[in-house]
Amino acid sequence: MLLNFYKRLEIKEGQVIWPVNPSRNFIKNLKSNVPKNCSVPFNYPGEPVDIIIYWLEKKDSLSEVLADLKDKFKTALWIVQPKTGSNTIPEAVREIANSQNMIASKIADFTLGEYGTRFVNK
């Protein structure tokens, strides 16, 4: 995991971070790098969490993922995808987010081969 990862994602103490489709290595690194009093559930706890980190799979539709998750977070939704081979372009991502009443507000490296786009509700 990249240095100061949780600071780049603006993870604060006491927040609930829900990772969806992560690698085992990412979970281990996330838990060891976020503030100790953060909660990291593996399943949706039934009420909005502070931050969702979602690994987009090839079969996923970004617009469907955003529609499904937009009411399940309070602060940010991070969509993670490969740096190469991704078929989404920034303009299309902004358009899709806008159609879901969201804003694509930040991009950050997650690993050497992945990046994430942060979405927030308008």
C-alpha positions in Angstrom: 0.0 0.0 0.0 1.2 3.5 -0.8 2.6 5.7 1.9 0.0 8.0 3.6 -2.8 6.2 1.9 -5.5 6.9 4.4 -4.6 10.6 4.5 -4.9 10.9 0.7 -8.4 9.3 1.0 -9.2 11.7 3.9 -10.1 8.9 6.3 -10.6 10.4 9.7 -10.7 8.8 13.1 -13.9 6.9 14.1 -15.1 6.5 10.5 -16.7 3.4 9.1 -15.0 2.2 5.9 -16.7 -0.5 3.8 -14.4 -2.1 1.2 -16.3 -4.0 -1.5 -14.5 -6.6 -3.7 -11.0 -5.9 -2.2 -8.0 -8.1 -2.3 -6.9 -9.8 0.9 -3.7 -7.8 0.8 -5.6 -4.6 0.6 -7.8 -5.5 3.6 -4.7 -6.2 5.7 -3.0 -3.0 4.7 -6.2 -0.9 5.2 -6.6 -2.2 8.7 -3.0 -1.5 9.6 -2.9 2.0 8.1 -6.2 3.7 9.1 -6.7 5.1 12.5 -7.2 2.4 15.1 -10.8 3.4 16.0 -12.0 3.1 12.4 -14.4 0.3 11.7 -14.0 -1.9 8.6 -17.0 -4.1 8.1 -16.9 -6.7 5.3 -20.7 -6.6 4.6 -23.0 -3.6 4.4 -24.1 -2.9 8.0 -27.6 -1.8 7.0 -27.1 1.9 7.4 -25.0 4.5 5.5 -21.2 4.2 6.2 -18.8 7.1 6.0 -16.7 5.8 3.1 -17.2 3.0 0.6 -14.2 1.7 -1.4 -15.5 -0.3 -4.4 -13.4 -2.3 -6.8 -15.1 -2.1 -10.1 -15.2 -5.5 -11.8 -15.3 -5.9 -15.6 -19.0 -7.1 -15.5 -20.0 -4.0 -13.5 -21.8 -1.0 -15.0 -20.5 2.2 -13.4 -23.9 3.9 -13.6 -25.6 0.9 -11.9 -22.9 0.8 -9.2 -23.3 4.5 -8.5 -27.1 4.2 -8.4 -26.9 1.3 -6.0 -24.4 2.9 -3.6 -25.3 6.6 -3.6 -27.5 6.3 -0.6 -25.2 3.9 1.3 -22.4 6.4 2.1 -22.1 9.7 4.0 -18.8 11.2 3.0 -17.3 9.5 -0.1 -17.5 6.6 -2.5 -14.2 5.5 -4.1 -14.4 3.5 -7.3 -11.2 1.6 -7.9 -10.1 0.3 -11.3 -6.9 -0.7 -13.1 -4.7 2.1 -14.5 -4.4 0.1 -17.8 -7.1 -1.6 -19.7 -9.9 0.5 -18.2 -12.5 1.5 -20.7 -13.9 4.5 -18.7 -12.6 8.0 -19.5 -12.7 10.9 -17.2 -15.4 12.8 -19.2 -17.7 9.7 -19.3 -17.2 9.2 -15.5 -18.2 12.8 -14.8 -21.2 12.5 -17.0 -22.3 9.3 -15.3 -21.8 10.8 -11.9 -23.8 13.9 -12.9 -26.7 11.7 -14.0 -26.7 10.1 -10.5 -26.6 13.6 -8.8 -23.0 13.0 -7.8 -19.7 14.7 -8.5 -16.4 13.0 -9.3 -14.2 15.1 -7.1 -10.7 13.5 -6.7 -8.4 10.9 -8.2 -5.8 9.0 -6.2 -3.4 6.1 -6.7 -4.4 3.0 -4.7 -1.7 0.6 -5.7 1.0 0.7 -8.4 -1.6 -0.7 -10.9 -4.8 0.8 -9.6 -6.3 4.2 -9.2 -9.5 5.4 -7.5 -12.0 8.1 -8.3 -13.8 9.7 -5.4 -17.5 10.5 -5.8 -19.6 12.7 -3.4 -23.3 13.5 -3.5 -24.3 16.9 -4.7 
